[in-house]
Amino acid sequence: QVQPVESGGGSAQVGGSLRLSCTAASGYIYSSNCIGWFRQAPGNAREAVAAVYTSGGSTPYYSDSVKGRFAISQDNAENTVYLEMNNLKPEDTAMYYCAAAGPGERLWIGPYPCDFGTWGQGTQVTVSS
């Protein structure tokens, strides 16, 4: 059980962009079939933002609130998963968590079930308004 480590958070203006990165030791992200990003804003429940099932043929999952603005990608050679966030809005302000497979929250990526239970410590994203 290797904990992912997020980076790339910070402050951005409305309409700006940020790129979050997530990596883990021992090639865990490379070997995981399910890679996802979640976020939790103050006073709100944690929600899935974007996720991929790397062994399947379905398109990535995106929440309705970020669809068309965020993009998830994976670099197996670097053992890293990215979340490209564009056209940021104030409601994107949250703590963002990277997650890999493990016993925990289930998310359906098309027809593929993914259990996310290996969480990073989070990286804060703040969008000015």
C-alpha positions in Angstrom: 0.0 0.0 0.0 1.9 3.0 -1.3 0.5 6.5 -0.8 0.3 8.7 -3.8 1.7 12.2 -3.6 0.1 15.2 -5.3 1.6 18.4 -6.4 0.8 21.4 -8.6 -1.9 23.0 -6.6 -2.0 26.7 -5.8 -4.0 29.8 -6.6 -5.4 30.7 -10.0 -7.6 33.4 -11.5 -11.0 32.7 -12.9 -10.5 31.3 -16.4 -7.0 30.3 -15.7 -5.3 26.9 -15.7 -3.5 24.6 -13.4 -1.9 21.2 -13.9 -1.9 18.7 -11.0 0.5 15.8 -10.8 0.3 12.6 -8.9 3.0 10.0 -8.5 3.8 7.0 -6.3 6.7 4.8 -5.5 7.2 1.3 -6.8 5.4 1.9 -10.0 2.0 1.6 -8.4 0.3 4.2 -10.6 1.7 2.5 -13.6 0.3 -0.9 -12.6 -3.1 0.3 -11.4 -6.0 -0.1 -13.8 -8.0 2.6 -12.0 -6.6 6.1 -11.5 -8.7 9.0 -10.3 -8.9 12.5 -9.0 -11.3 13.6 -6.3 -11.9 16.9 -4.6 -13.6 18.1 -1.4 -14.6 21.7 -0.8 -15.3 23.1 2.6 -18.8 22.1 3.7 -19.2 19.7 0.8 -18.9 16.0 0.4 -15.9 14.5 -1.5 -16.7 14.0 -5.2 -15.1 12.3 -8.1 -13.7 14.7 -10.7 -12.0 12.6 -13.3 -10.9 9.0 -13.6 -9.6 6.5 -16.2 -9.7 2.7 -16.5 -6.4 2.1 -18.3 -7.1 -1.5 -19.3 -10.5 -0.9 -20.9 -11.7 0.9 -24.0 -14.1 3.4 -22.5 -13.6 7.1 -22.3 -12.5 8.7 -19.1 -15.0 9.7 -16.5 -15.6 13.3 -15.8 -18.1 14.9 -13.5 -20.6 17.1 -15.1 -19.2 20.1 -13.4 -15.8 19.7 -15.0 -16.6 18.1 -18.3 -15.1 19.9 -21.2 -12.7 21.8 -18.9 -10.5 19.2 -17.2 -8.5 16.4 -18.7 -6.9 13.4 -17.0 -3.9 11.7 -18.5 -1.3 9.1 -17.5 2.4 8.9 -18.2 3.4 5.3 -17.5 7.1 6.0 -18.1 7.1 8.6 -15.4 4.7 6.7 -13.1 2.5 9.9 -13.0 -1.1 10.8 -13.6 -2.0 14.4 -14.4 -5.1 16.5 -14.1 -5.1 19.4 -16.5 -7.6 22.0 -15.3 -8.7 24.8 -17.7 -11.2 27.6 -17.6 -11.1 27.4 -13.8 -14.2 28.6 -11.9 -14.6 29.6 -8.2 -16.5 26.4 -7.5 -13.3 24.5 -8.4 -11.8 25.6 -5.2 -11.2 22.5 -3.1 -8.6 20.1 -1.8 -7.8 17.7 -4.6 -6.8 14.1 -4.0 -5.2 11.5 -6.2 -6.5 8.0 -5.8 -5.5 4.6 -7.0 -7.0 1.1 -6.6 -7.8 -0.1 -3.1 -10.6 -1.0 -0.8 -12.9 2.1 -0.6 -15.0 4.3 -2.7 -16.4 2.7 -5.9 -16.7 4.6 -9.1 -18.0 3.3 -12.4 -16.0 4.3 -15.4 -18.4 3.4 -18.2 -18.9 -0.3 -17.7 -15.8 -0.8 -15.5 -16.0 -0.7 -11.7 -13.1 0.9 -9.9 -12.6 0.9 -6.1 -10.5 3.8 -5.0 -8.9 3.3 -1.6 -5.3 4.5 -1.8 -5.3 8.2 -1.3 -2.8 11.0 -1.4 -2.5 13.8 1.1 -4.1 16.3 -1.1 -3.1 19.5 -2.9 -5.1 22.7 -2.4 -6.6 24.6 -5.4 -7.9 28.0 -4.9 -9.6 30.0 -7.7 -10.2 33.7 -7.1 -13.6 35.3 -7.6 
